Amino acid sequence: MPASPARRLVTVALFLAPAAAGASPTDADALARALSRAAPAANPKVLALATRALKCVQRSMPTNTLSVIDYSLPSTTPRLWVFELRRQPRLLFHEWVAHGRNSGDNLATRFSNTPGSLMSSLGTFVTDGTYTGHNGYSLRLKGIDGRFNDRAEERAIVIHGARYVSKAFASSQGRLGRSWGCPAVRAGVAHKLIDAIARQSVVFAYYPDQRWLQTSRLLGDCGGDEALSSR
């Protein structure tokens, strides 16, 4: 996981402002059905949750793409879907993605928001700019799902390419290599994928964690009058 340049502290209002002109919130159910048609291998229940969170985000910002990671699948299965949302929703990428070293072996079962945990985090993120660091071209993620991922910037949780994300590595080891918590992707696709989602984009990381599913404000009523702080 690359070191992140110092970032100023940001308080993110929890999507209460009206959406920008021409970017009204998407009907979550209709969009989920469209995404399922575009990606029949994805779990439709996961896509429905992702579009529910997306609808909350769209209350304050227009979105160009939605990336969905299903950590309930093994690392040897492509479990990252990237959708373009403008005009007719369509699938841009279906890729392998690594999880954190301490999240599990081939299957991820543990998640954390704690610095130094070397685990993946769950929930909704928005993309927050590119840079070139220790792992090459990388994309910052800002966690907006409260205590589940709001320390993503502090932890330098980013999307980057990695040589241990490959069919050859999975065949020889029985799993992908593991990151320090970052959703790392194939080195050969990283630059193109990052460029596709670098602006006004949502990343949704799923696992059937009941505490998150039952208490995430982005999966409920968008948080009411509260706010999320990235610490």
C-alpha positions in Angstrom: 0.0 0.0 0.0 1.6 3.3 -1.0 2.2 6.1 1.4 -0.3 8.9 0.9 0.7 12.6 0.9 -0.6 14.6 3.8 -4.3 15.3 3.3 -6.2 18.1 4.9 -9.1 17.0 7.2 -12.4 17.1 5.4 -15.9 17.0 6.8 -18.3 15.5 4.4 -22.0 16.5 4.6 -24.1 13.4 4.4 -25.8 14.0 1.1 -28.5 16.5 2.1 -27.8 19.1 -0.5 -29.8 19.0 -3.8 -28.1 17.3 -6.7 -26.4 19.4 -9.3 -28.6 20.6 -12.2 -29.2 17.8 -14.7 -28.0 15.1 -12.2 -31.1 14.1 -10.3 -30.9 10.9 -8.2 -31.2 7.7 -10.1 -34.1 5.4 -9.3 -32.3 2.7 -7.4 -34.5 -0.3 -8.3 -34.5 0.5 -12.0 -30.8 1.0 -12.1 -30.1 -2.2 -10.2 -32.1 -4.1 -12.8 -30.2 -2.4 -15.6 -26.8 -3.3 -13.9 -27.9 -6.9 -13.5 -28.6 -7.1 -17.2 -25.2 -5.7 -18.0 -23.5 -8.0 -15.5 -25.4 -11.2 -15.0 -22.6 -12.8 -13.1 -22.9 -10.2 -10.3 -25.2 -10.9 -7.3 -28.4 -8.9 -7.9 -28.8 -8.3 -4.2 -25.4 -6.8 -4.0 -26.1 -4.5 -6.9 -29.3 -3.4 -5.3 -27.4 -2.4 -2.1 -24.8 -0.6 -4.2 -27.5 1.4 -6.1 -29.2 2.3 -2.8 -25.9 3.8 -1.5 -25.3 5.4 -4.9 -28.7 7.2 -4.7 -27.6 8.8 -1.4 -24.4 10.0 -3.0 -26.4 11.4 -6.0 -28.2 13.7 -3.6 -25.1 15.9 -3.4 -23.0 15.1 -6.5 -23.5 13.7 -10.0 -21.8 10.4 -10.6 -20.2 9.0 -13.8 -19.4 5.4 -12.7 -20.1 2.9 -10.0 -17.6 0.2 -9.0 -18.9 -2.8 -7.0 -16.6 -5.1 -5.1 -18.1 -8.3 -3.7 -15.8 -9.6 -1.0 -18.0 -12.5 -0.3 -16.5 -14.1 -3.4 -13.1 -15.8 -3.4 -10.1 -13.8 -4.6 -9.6 -16.2 -7.5 -13.0 -15.1 -8.9 -13.3 -11.8 -10.7 -15.3 -9.8 -8.1 -15.0 -6.2 -9.2 -17.5 -4.7 -11.6 -17.2 -1.2 -13.0 -20.2 0.4 -14.6 -20.6 3.5 -16.6 -23.8 5.3 -15.5 -24.1 8.1 -18.1 -26.7 7.4 -20.8 -27.4 3.7 -20.9 -25.6 1.9 -18.0 -23.0 -0.5 -19.3 -20.2 -2.7 -17.9 -16.7 -1.3 -18.4 -14.6 -3.8 -16.4 -15.0 -7.1 -14.7 -11.8 -7.8 -12.9 -9.9 -9.6 -10.1 -9.3 -7.5 -7.0 -7.2 -8.2 -3.9 -8.1 -7.9 -0.3 -6.0 -7.0 2.7 -3.5 -9.4 4.1 -5.2 -9.8 7.5 -8.7 -10.0 6.0 -8.3 -13.6 5.0 -6.6 -16.1 2.7 -8.5 -16.8 -0.5 -11.7 -15.8 1.2 -12.0 -12.4 3.0 -13.8 -12.7 6.3 -12.5 -9.9 8.5 -12.7 -6.2 7.8 -11.4 -3.1 9.7 -11.2 0.7 9.6 -8.2 0.7 12.0 -4.8 2.0 10.9 -2.2 -0.7 10.8 -4.8 -3.5 10.6 -3.8 -4.5 7.1 -7.5 -5.4 6.5 -9.9 -4.3 3.8 -12.8 -1.9 4.7 -16.4 -2.2 3.8 -18.9 0.4 2.6 -19.2 3.3 0.2 -16.3 5.4 -1.0 -15.9 8.2 -3.5 -12.8 8.6 -5.6 -10.5 11.4 -4.6 -7.8 12.1 -7.1 -4.8 10.3 -8.6 -1.1 10.3 -7.9 2.0 8.3 -8.6 3.6 6.6 -5.6 5.3 3.5 -4.3 2.8 1.2 -6.3 2.7 3.4 -9.3 -0.4 5.2 -10.6 -2.9 5.1 -7.9 -6.4 6.5 -7.0 -7.3 7.8 -3.6 -10.5 6.7 -1.9 -12.5 8.8 0.6 -14.6 6.6 2.9 -18.0 8.1 3.6 -19.5 5.2 5.5 -18.8 6.4 9.0 -16.9 4.1 11.4 -16.7 1.4 8.7 -14.3 3.3 6.3 -13.9 6.9 7.3 -10.2 6.5 8.0 -9.4 5.3 4.4 -7.4 8.4 3.7 -5.4 8.1 6.9 -4.8 4.4 6.1 -3.8 5.3 2.4 -6.5 3.0 1.1 -6.2 3.4 -2.7 -6.7 1.5 -5.9 -3.4 0.6 -7.5 -2.0 -2.1 -9.8 -0.1 -5.1 -8.4 1.8 -8.0 -10.0 0.3 -10.4 -7.4 -3.2 -9.8 -8.9 -3.0 -12.2 -11.9 -4.3 -15.5 -13.2 -0.8 -16.9 -13.0 -0.4 -16.0 -9.3 -3.8 -17.4 -8.4 -3.0 -20.6 -10.2 0.3 -21.1 -8.4 -0.9 -20.0 -4.9 -4.5 -20.9 -4.9 -5.4 -17.2 -4.2 -4.4 -13.7 -5.3 -1.7 -11.9 -3.4 -2.9 -9.7 -0.6 -2.5 -6.0 -0.1 -2.2 -3.9 3.1 -5.9 -3.1 2.8 -6.1 -1.6 -0.7 -8.3 -3.0 -3.4 -5.4 -3.8 -5.8 -6.1 -4.8 -9.4 -4.1 -6.2 -12.3 -1.1 -4.1 -13.2 -2.0 -4.4 -16.9 -5.5 -2.9 -16.4 -4.8 -0.5 -13.5 -4.1 2.7 -15.4 -7.0 2.4 -17.8 -9.4 1.4 -14.9 -8.3 4.2 -12.7 -8.7 6.8 -15.5 -12.2 5.5 -16.0 -13.3 6.1 -12.4 -11.0 9.0 -11.3 -13.8 11.6 -11.3 -17.2 11.7 -9.7 -17.2 8.0 -9.0 -18.5 5.7 -6.3 -16.8 2.5 -5.1 -19.0 0.1 -3.1 -17.3 -2.7 -1.1 -19.7 -5.5 0.0 -19.5 -8.4 2.5 -22.5 -9.8 4.4 -21.4 -8.2 7.6 -24.6 -7.8 9.7 -23.4 -4.9 11.7 -22.6 -2.9 8.6 -25.8 -4.0 6.8 -28.0 -3.0 9.7 -26.3 0.3 10.7 -24.8 1.9 7.6 -26.6 5.2 7.1 -25.9 5.0 3.4 -28.0 1.8 3.2 -30.8 3.3 5.3 -32.2 6.8 5.0 -29.0 8.6 3.9 -28.3 9.7 7.4 -31.1 12.1 8.2 -29.6 15.3 9.6 -26.3 13.9 10.6 -22.9 14.2 9.0 -19.9 12.0 8.3 -16.5 13.1 9.2 -13.3 11.7 7.6 -10.9 11.9 10.5 
